[in-house]
């Protein structure tokens, strides 16, 4: 049996980055009420009841609990089933953030995790979010990872896992797109509008509007028309 797949590629309009977002009016009051009743510890325990389901009540309760626990949470948050978190009190989310199924966002009690508007985090992603900032409209591929810290390895006469942690900030600037199973290492900044290829290991900063790939990731080329975009932004003083 042969299957003709000629012409199978299609171009369709994106959904996540374009849709308007809002929450039901009652949710804000309900979020305040459950936080007052259960407290932060109780809400984390309650989350387990709703973490795995796909129904409308499970979906709403995941959003409501994340909203209650986060430092700041915009409208339209979507949290997939099995998504987990640590230290959500350090999270700040813009409008329209999507967290995919089984994603893990690991904060730290004295850290900072900021996700801008319309950020899309793919399923099974892992974000070491102890000092993390993502700009607006970042796309984060399924299984992609951020490592925000490393052990110092000093002194050498003790196990590495017992040596001090060095936490370094990771910044993913607006419009960047991170490929499936890519890994961003501590201290890296991925520039605005950059593309990181699938499976890449990014060990150093990525220039805005560039494309990098490989292990370790290396510069491949500039995005189409990127030099014109960069020149216009620099001329207008809007380059971030």
C-alpha positions as CSV (number, residue, x, y, z in Angstrom):
1,X,0.0,0.0,0.0
2,X,1.4,3.4,-1.0
3,X,0.3,6.7,0.3
4,X,0.8,9.9,-1.7
5,X,1.8,12.7,0.7
6,X,2.8,15.2,-2.0
7,X,1.7,18.6,-1.0
8,X,1.0,17.6,2.6
9,X,2.6,20.7,4.1
10,X,0.1,23.3,5.0
11,X,0.2,26.9,6.3
12,X,-2.5,27.7,8.8
13,X,-3.1,30.7,11.1
14,X,-1.6,30.5,14.6
15,X,-4.1,30.4,17.5
16,X,-2.3,30.9,20.8
17,X,-0.6,34.2,19.9
18,X,-3.7,35.8,18.4
19,X,-6.6,34.9,20.6
20,X,-8.2,37.3,23.1
21,X,-8.1,36.2,26.7
22,X,-10.4,36.7,29.6
23,X,-11.6,34.9,32.7
24,X,-15.1,34.4,34.1
25,X,-16.1,37.2,36.4
26,X,-16.7,34.9,39.4
27,X,-13.2,33.3,39.3
28,X,-11.4,36.2,41.0
29,X,-13.7,36.1,44.0
30,X,-13.6,32.3,44.1
31,X,-9.8,32.4,44.0
32,X,-9.7,34.7,47.0
33,X,-12.2,32.6,48.8
34,X,-10.4,29.3,48.4
35,X,-7.1,30.9,49.4
36,X,-8.7,32.3,52.6
37,X,-10.3,28.9,53.4
38,X,-7.4,26.5,52.6
39,X,-4.3,28.7,53.0
40,X,-1.3,28.3,50.8
41,X,-0.3,24.8,52.1
42,X,-3.9,23.6,51.8
43,X,-4.2,24.8,48.3
44,X,-1.1,22.9,47.2
45,X,-2.5,19.8,48.7
46,X,-5.9,20.5,47.0
47,X,-4.1,20.9,43.6
48,X,-3.5,17.1,43.6
49,X,-7.2,16.5,43.2
50,X,-7.4,18.4,40.0
51,X,-4.0,18.1,38.5
52,X,-4.6,15.1,36.2
53,X,-8.1,15.6,34.8
54,X,-9.0,17.2,31.4
55,X,-12.6,18.2,32.2
56,X,-13.8,21.8,32.6
57,X,-13.8,21.7,36.4
58,X,-10.3,20.3,36.6
59,X,-9.1,22.9,34.1
60,X,-10.7,25.7,35.9
61,X,-9.4,24.6,39.3
62,X,-5.8,24.3,38.1
63,X,-6.0,27.9,36.8
64,X,-7.7,29.1,39.9
65,X,-5.1,27.5,42.3
66,X,-2.1,28.7,40.3
67,X,-3.7,32.2,40.3
68,X,-4.2,32.1,44.0
69,X,-0.6,31.0,44.8
70,X,1.2,33.2,42.3
71,X,2.6,36.6,43.1
72,X,0.9,38.0,40.0
73,X,-1.3,36.2,37.3
74,X,-2.9,37.8,34.3
75,X,-6.1,36.7,32.6
76,X,-6.5,33.5,30.5
77,X,-3.9,31.2,32.1
78,X,-4.1,27.7,30.8
79,X,-2.5,24.8,32.8
80,X,-2.4,21.3,31.2
81,X,-2.9,18.1,33.1
82,X,0.0,16.9,35.2
83,X,1.8,20.3,35.3
84,X,3.6,20.8,38.6
85,X,5.3,23.7,40.4
86,X,7.5,24.6,43.2
87,X,7.4,27.9,45.1
88,X,4.6,29.4,43.0
89,X,4.7,32.5,45.3
90,X,7.6,33.7,43.2
91,X,5.7,33.4,39.9
92,X,4.5,36.4,37.8
93,X,2.5,35.6,34.7
94,X,1.2,38.0,32.0
95,X,-2.1,37.5,30.2
96,X,-2.6,34.4,28.1
97,X,0.1,32.2,29.4
98,X,-0.1,28.5,28.4
99,X,1.5,25.8,30.5
100,X,1.6,22.4,28.7
101,X,0.8,19.0,30.2
102,X,3.4,17.5,32.6
103,X,5.5,20.7,32.5
104,X,7.5,21.5,35.6
105,X,8.3,25.0,36.8
106,X,10.7,24.8,39.7
107,X,11.1,28.1,41.6
108,X,13.0,28.9,44.8
109,X,11.7,30.7,47.9
110,X,14.0,33.7,47.3
111,X,13.9,33.6,43.5
112,X,12.0,35.1,40.6
113,X,10.1,33.6,37.7
114,X,8.5,36.0,35.2
115,X,6.6,34.8,32.1
116,X,5.4,37.6,29.8
117,X,2.1,37.8,27.8
118,X,1.1,35.0,25.5
119,X,4.1,32.8,26.5
120,X,3.6,29.2,25.4
121,X,5.3,26.4,27.4
122,X,5.1,23.0,25.7
123,X,4.3,19.7,27.3
124,X,7.0,18.0,29.5
125,X,9.1,21.2,29.6
126,X,11.3,21.7,32.6
127,X,12.1,25.3,33.8
128,X,14.6,25.8,36.6
129,X,12.9,29.1,37.4
130,X,15.0,30.3,40.4
131,X,16.1,33.4,38.4
132,X,14.1,33.4,35.1
133,X,12.6,36.0,32.9
134,X,10.8,35.3,29.7
135,X,9.5,38.1,27.5
136,X,6.2,38.3,25.6
137,X,5.2,35.8,23.0
138,X,8.0,33.3,23.7
139,X,7.4,29.8,22.3
140,X,8.9,27.0,24.4
141,X,9.0,23.6,22.7
142,X,7.9,20.3,24.3
143,X,10.6,18.8,26.5
144,X,12.8,21.9,26.3
145,X,14.7,22.7,29.5
146,X,16.3,25.6,31.4
147,X,19.1,24.9,33.9
148,X,19.5,27.9,36.2
149,X,22.2,26.7,38.5
150,X,25.2,24.4,38.8
151,X,27.2,23.0,41.7
152,X,30.5,24.8,42.3
153,X,32.4,21.5,42.6
154,X,34.6,23.1,45.3
155,X,36.2,21.7,47.4
156,X,37.1,18.6,45.3
157,X,37.3,16.2,48.2
158,X,33.5,16.1,48.8
159,X,30.7,14.9,46.5
160,X,29.7,17.5,43.9
161,X,26.1,17.4,45.0
162,X,27.2,18.7,48.5
163,X,29.1,21.7,47.1
164,X,27.5,25.2,46.9
165,X,25.0,26.0,44.2
166,X,25.8,28.9,41.8
167,X,22.5,30.3,40.6
168,X,22.7,32.4,37.4
169,X,19.9,34.4,35.7
170,X,18.4,33.1,32.5
171,X,16.7,35.5,30.2
172,X,14.6,34.6,27.1
173,X,13.7,37.8,25.4
174,X,10.4,38.5,23.6
175,X,9.4,36.6,20.5
176,X,12.1,34.0,20.8
177,X,11.3,30.4,19.9
178,X,13.0,27.4,21.6
179,X,12.9,24.1,19.8
180,X,11.8,20.7,21.2
181,X,14.2,19.2,23.7
182,X,16.6,22.1,23.6
183,X,18.5,23.0,26.8
184,X,19.5,26.5,28.0
185,X,22.3,26.5,30.5
186,X,22.8,28.9,33.5
187,X,23.6,32.5,32.8
188,X,22.4,32.5,29.1
189,X,20.4,35.2,27.4
190,X,18.5,34.3,24.3
191,X,17.9,37.5,22.3
192,X,14.7,38.9,21.0
193,X,13.2,36.9,18.1
194,X,16.0,34.3,18.1
195,X,15.4,30.7,17.1
196,X,17.0,27.8,19.0
197,X,16.9,24.5,17.1
198,X,15.5,21.3,18.4
199,X,17.9,19.4,20.7
200,X,20.4,22.3,20.9
201,X,22.5,22.8,24.1
202,X,22.9,26.6,24.5
203,X,26.0,27.5,26.5
204,X,26.4,31.1,25.6
205,X,24.3,34.1,24.7
206,X,22.2,34.1,21.5
207,X,22.0,37.2,19.4
208,X,18.6,38.8,18.6
209,X,17.0,37.5,15.4
210,X,19.6,34.8,14.9
211,X,19.2,31.0,14.4
212,X,21.4,28.6,16.4
213,X,21.5,24.9,16.6
214,X,23.7,22.0,17.6
215,X,25.6,20.7,20.7
216,X,26.9,23.1,21.7
217,X,24.7,25.5,19.8
218,X,26.4,27.5,17.1
219,X,25.3,30.4,14.9
220,X,23.7,29.3,11.6
221,X,22.3,32.4,10.1
222,X,20.2,35.5,10.6
223,X,16.5,35.2,10.3
224,X,15.1,36.4,7.0
225,X,14.9,40.2,6.9
226,X,16.4,40.3,10.5
227,X,19.1,42.8,9.6
228,X,16.4,45.2,8.4
229,X,14.4,44.6,11.6
230,X,17.5,45.2,13.8
231,X,18.4,48.3,11.9
232,X,14.9,49.8,12.2
233,X,14.8,49.0,16.0
234,X,18.2,50.6,16.6
235,X,17.2,53.6,14.6
236,X,14.0,54.0,16.6
237,X,15.7,53.3,19.9
238,X,13.4,50.3,20.6
239,X,16.1,47.6,20.6
240,X,15.8,45.7,23.9
